[in-house]
Amino acid sequence: MALVLVTGASSGLGRNTAMALADEGHDVVIHVRSPARLTYVDDTARWKGVVVGDLAKLDEIRGVAGQAAGFGRFDAIIHNAGVLQSPDAVTVNTVAPYVLTALMDKPGRLIYLSSSMHRTGSTDLGRLAAGTASYDDSKLWVTTLALALASRWEGTSSHAVDPGWVPTRMGGPGASDDLAAGHLTQVWLATHDDVTPDTGGYWYHQRTETPHPASQDEEFQARLVRSLEGQTGVALG
């Protein structure tokens, strides 16, 4: 049985991920933006716990990290929360996963939600400070973060996952990928030991793919971490 945190778990892929983990008997702590996002009467009974905070706001990201600390060291953290539109995209999609990773005890497994759209993201990190980053940029950067952390801490693996373009509220009704398959890779990476590679993978439906070259470039990885440290005032350690 694993202790797993899933961010952005009130709906869509995050909720499907959390429910699948709970159904398998794991202890699941969910993150929601506000208590109003708990929409089903069985929510509080199903979960090990709930942490609350708006990941578009730095002080609330810190608050989420503090709440999560009360549950001890997680076996896995799934950084699922995401938004499509600027100006919050870079904060929710990249900054929040970075700050939570930096502030929380290092789990056994880190899993970050990417997107096929990361391949058209920009390596211009000036957009981070300027607040002009696009969704594509934010997904390139969080993919880069995931791969930068793949061998940073002993005992902690790190992966990026493209769940596909699925018909959630964010993906829209015209999305062409299978919603039921959208969360399976995250659940598998969080709970199974027969994963190859055991760290540093970019995954789509339980198969590795080749991500944007910049995400695997050690120099760009280091520049991104420095930029995030400067932007947030939070050192990665």
Secondary structure as GFF3:
##gff-version 3
##sequence-region A 1 237
A	DSSP	beta_strand	3	6	.	.	.	ID=ss1
A	DSSP	alpha_helix	12	23	.	.	.	ID=ss2
A	DSSP	beta_strand	27	32	.	.	.	ID=ss3
A	DSSP	three_ten_helix	35	37	.	.	.	ID=ss4
A	DSSP	alpha_helix	43	46	.	.	.	ID=ss5
A	DSSP	beta_strand	49	52	.	.	.	ID=ss6
A	DSSP	alpha_helix	58	69	.	.	.	ID=ss7
A	DSSP	beta_strand	76	79	.	.	.	ID=ss8
A	DSSP	alpha_helix	89	90	.	.	.	ID=ss9
A	DSSP	pi_helix	91	95	.	.	.	ID=ss10
A	DSSP	alpha_helix	96	103	.	.	.	ID=ss11
A	DSSP	beta_strand	109	113	.	.	.	ID=ss12
A	DSSP	three_ten_helix	116	120	.	.	.	ID=ss13
A	DSSP	alpha_helix	126	130	.	.	.	ID=ss14
A	DSSP	alpha_helix	135	148	.	.	.	ID=ss15
A	DSSP	beta_strand	157	162	.	.	.	ID=ss16
A	DSSP	three_ten_helix	179	181	.	.	.	ID=ss17
A	DSSP	alpha_helix	184	191	.	.	.	ID=ss18
A	DSSP	beta_strand	202	204	.	.	.	ID=ss19
A	DSSP	beta_strand	207	208	.	.	.	ID=ss20
A	DSSP	three_ten_helix	213	216	.	.	.	ID=ss21
A	DSSP	alpha_helix	218	232	.	.	.	ID=ss22
###
